[in-house]
Amino acid sequence: MPFAGRGSCSPDPEPPLRSYAAGRVARVGDAAHAMTPHLGQGACQALEDAVVLADRADASDGLHEYDLLRRPRTQYVARRSRLVGRVAQWSSRGAVALRDGLVRAAPADAFQKSLKPLVDWSPPACEDRRPEWPCEGRGPE
């Protein structure tokens, strides 16, 4: 029987977590947001988690802020990866012809534009931080 838990390529994964943090514990990477491999973003999202968590961990409300900053993006990426996987695995002749025809008809830069939300990430800036949090040596305060 194939494994159908978190992290599998199952078309119907477990529902997204409501929070990536509880008390003094935060989930990162697959423990927080396992995703299918169709966009190659699993490790990238884990690295982004680490950057944000390292930035917020010392604040009294840091884990909550980490959760608020990371959950929407990672859940979007996971949903998009599942969608790409579903479309890529179409097997009926008509569905494959439709998919392939749409790909051929798309403008040359459509693929790059579609990836922009995935690859155009930067760490939260000082202005995204709460006013009571210091932002030493980084941007305007």
C-alpha positions as CSV (number, residue, x, y, z in Angstrom):
1,M,0.0,0.0,0.0
2,P,1.6,3.4,-1.0
3,F,2.3,5.9,1.7
4,A,-0.4,8.6,1.6
5,G,0.6,10.8,4.5
6,R,2.2,14.2,4.6
7,G,4.9,14.6,2.0
8,S,3.5,12.1,-0.5
9,C,2.5,12.9,-4.0
10,S,-1.1,12.0,-3.2
11,P,-3.6,14.2,-5.1
12,D,-5.5,14.7,-1.8
13,P,-2.9,15.6,0.8
14,E,-3.8,16.3,4.4
15,P,-5.3,19.8,4.9
16,P,-2.8,22.6,5.5
17,L,-1.8,23.3,9.1
18,R,-3.6,26.2,10.8
19,S,-0.3,27.3,12.4
20,Y,3.3,26.5,12.0
21,A,4.1,27.5,15.6
22,A,2.8,26.6,19.1
23,G,4.4,27.9,22.3
24,R,8.1,27.8,21.9
25,V,8.1,25.3,19.0
26,A,8.0,26.0,15.3
27,R,7.6,23.7,12.4
28,V,9.7,24.2,9.3
29,G,10.1,22.5,5.9
30,D,8.1,19.4,5.3
31,A,7.0,19.2,8.9
32,A,5.1,22.5,8.3
33,H,4.2,22.4,4.6
34,A,5.1,19.2,2.7
35,M,4.6,19.6,-1.0
36,T,4.7,17.5,-4.1
37,P,7.9,17.7,-6.1
38,H,6.5,19.2,-9.3
39,L,7.9,22.7,-8.8
40,G,11.1,21.7,-7.1
41,Q,10.3,24.1,-4.2
42,G,10.4,21.9,-1.1
43,A,14.0,22.6,-0.1
44,C,13.7,26.2,-1.2
45,Q,10.7,26.8,1.0
46,A,12.6,25.2,3.9
47,L,15.5,27.5,3.4
48,E,13.2,30.5,3.3
49,D,11.6,29.2,6.6
50,A,15.1,29.1,8.2
51,V,15.9,32.7,7.1
52,V,12.6,34.1,8.5
53,L,12.8,32.0,11.6
54,A,16.4,33.1,12.3
55,D,15.3,36.7,11.8
56,R,12.3,36.5,14.1
57,A,13.3,34.0,16.7
58,D,14.7,36.4,19.3
59,A,11.5,38.5,19.5
60,S,8.9,37.8,22.2
61,D,6.3,37.2,19.5
62,G,8.8,35.9,16.9
63,L,7.3,32.5,16.3
64,H,3.9,33.9,15.8
65,E,5.4,36.4,13.3
66,Y,7.2,33.6,11.5
67,D,3.9,31.8,11.2
68,L,2.1,34.8,9.8
69,L,4.9,35.5,7.3
70,R,5.5,32.0,6.0
71,R,2.2,30.2,6.1
72,P,0.4,32.0,3.2
73,R,3.4,31.7,0.9
74,T,4.2,28.1,1.6
75,Q,0.6,27.0,1.3
76,Y,0.3,28.9,-2.0
77,V,3.4,27.1,-3.3
78,A,2.1,23.7,-2.1
79,R,-1.2,24.2,-3.8
80,R,0.4,25.3,-7.0
81,S,2.8,22.3,-7.0
82,R,-0.2,19.9,-6.6
83,L,-2.0,21.7,-9.5
84,V,1.1,21.4,-11.8
85,G,1.4,17.7,-10.8
86,R,-2.2,17.0,-11.6
87,V,-2.1,18.7,-15.0
88,A,1.3,17.1,-15.9
89,Q,-0.2,13.6,-15.1
90,W,-3.2,13.9,-17.3
91,S,-3.4,10.8,-19.5
92,S,-6.6,10.9,-21.5
93,R,-5.9,11.7,-25.2
94,G,-8.2,14.8,-25.2
95,A,-6.8,16.2,-21.9
96,V,-3.2,15.7,-23.1
97,A,-4.0,17.4,-26.4
98,L,-5.6,20.3,-24.6
99,R,-2.7,20.8,-22.2
100,D,-0.1,20.5,-24.9
101,G,-1.9,22.8,-27.2
102,L,-2.2,25.5,-24.5
103,V,1.5,25.2,-23.7
104,R,2.4,25.6,-27.4
105,A,0.0,28.6,-27.8
106,A,1.2,30.4,-24.7
107,P,3.5,33.4,-25.3
108,A,7.2,32.7,-25.1
109,D,7.6,34.5,-21.7
110,A,4.5,33.0,-20.1
111,F,6.4,30.3,-18.3
112,Q,8.9,32.7,-16.8
113,K,6.1,35.1,-15.7
114,S,4.3,32.2,-14.1
115,L,7.4,31.4,-12.0
116,K,7.9,34.9,-10.8
117,P,5.9,34.5,-7.6
118,L,7.9,31.4,-6.8
119,V,11.4,32.7,-7.4
120,D,11.0,36.4,-6.6
121,W,11.3,36.2,-2.8
122,S,13.4,38.2,-0.5
123,P,13.5,38.2,3.3
124,P,11.1,40.5,5.2
125,A,12.5,44.0,5.3
126,C,12.9,46.1,8.4
127,E,9.7,48.0,7.5
128,D,7.8,44.7,7.7
129,R,8.8,44.3,11.3
130,R,6.8,45.4,14.2
131,P,7.8,48.9,15.5
132,E,9.0,47.5,18.9
133,W,11.5,45.1,17.2
134,P,14.9,46.5,16.6
135,C,16.2,46.4,13.0
136,E,19.9,46.9,13.5
137,G,21.9,48.0,10.5
138,R,19.2,47.0,8.0
139,G,17.3,49.7,6.1
140,P,15.2,52.5,7.5
141,E,14.0,52.3,11.1
